[in-house]
Amino acid sequence: DADVTQTPRNRITKTGKRIMLECSQTKGHDRMYWYRQDPGLGLRLIYYSFDVKDINKGEISDGYSVSRQAQAKFSLSLESAIPNQTALYFCATSDLYIGQFFGPGTRLTVL
Amino acid sequence: GEDVEQSLFLSVREGDSSVINCTYTDSSSTYLYWYKQEPGAGLQLLTYIFSNMDMKQDQRLTVLLNKKDKHLSLRIADTQTGDSAIYFCAETSYGGSQGNLIFGKGTKLSVKP
């Protein structure tokens, strides 16, 4: 079984719709992250959480919100999706500084 | 802010060595990483190096770190077609309040048979 899972893997939605992307991990890590990947721009951090009560904005948090429901679950919401939020979204977990472990990604298309 | 730079493309022949280079600006970088992303997949942690090391070898992979020049490289020996992927360099600072990784934009490695 995968250590970091993301659902859904693909999603097509329309402008203005609310979307939630979910992430679950079985690695037992406290730290979780959401990134988006755009061609030519690499990965950019949206939000991160060091434990259940700790939520922090990343580089590009506008238009997004998150919820850390449990140590193992971290969800990302787009309250009102817009086309420039079309991207590949990755969840990651880490245990201090020994690297981050990524989920398989969610491909989101906003029409 | 901190920045990580990589060349965007590298093309090699199967069996040759590949060298992917990365430069970073954060002088307090403590941990540096190499990730591999195959088409349609997430990022896979390949290897990492602490800033108090200047080399790390793991099978076909050799990581070299020149801390003075803030230069990191990944050498893949006997490159195979299965090594074709995008390789990301990333760094983080010990004691940094975020603990997140700063990524380069990735180097696309193409291996020709």
HADDOCK unambig.tbl for C-alpha pairs under 7 A between the chains (distance, minus, plus):
assign (segid A and resid 40 and name CA) (segid B and resid 105 and name CA) 6.42 0.50 0.50
assign (segid A and resid 41 and name CA) (segid B and resid 105 and name CA) 5.69 0.50 0.50
assign (segid A and resid 42 and name CA) (segid B and resid 103 and name CA) 6.90 0.50 0.50
assign (segid A and resid 42 and name CA) (segid B and resid 104 and name CA) 6.42 0.50 0.50
assign (segid A and resid 42 and name CA) (segid B and resid 105 and name CA) 4.03 0.50 0.50
assign (segid A and resid 42 and name CA) (segid B and resid 106 and name CA) 6.39 0.50 0.50
assign (segid A and resid 43 and name CA) (segid B and resid 103 and name CA) 6.40 0.50 0.50
assign (segid A and resid 101 and name CA) (segid B and resid 45 and name CA) 6.85 0.50 0.50
assign (segid A and resid 102 and name CA) (segid B and resid 42 and name CA) 6.03 0.50 0.50
assign (segid A and resid 102 and name CA) (segid B and resid 43 and name CA) 5.72 0.50 0.50
assign (segid A and resid 102 and name CA) (segid B and resid 44 and name CA) 6.93 0.50 0.50
assign (segid A and resid 103 and name CA) (segid B and resid 42 and name CA) 5.85 0.50 0.50
assign (segid A and resid 104 and name CA) (segid B and resid 41 and name CA) 5.46 0.50 0.50
assign (segid A and resid 104 and name CA) (segid B and resid 42 and name CA) 4.28 0.50 0.50
assign (segid A and resid 105 and name CA) (segid B and resid 42 and name CA) 5.79 0.50 0.50
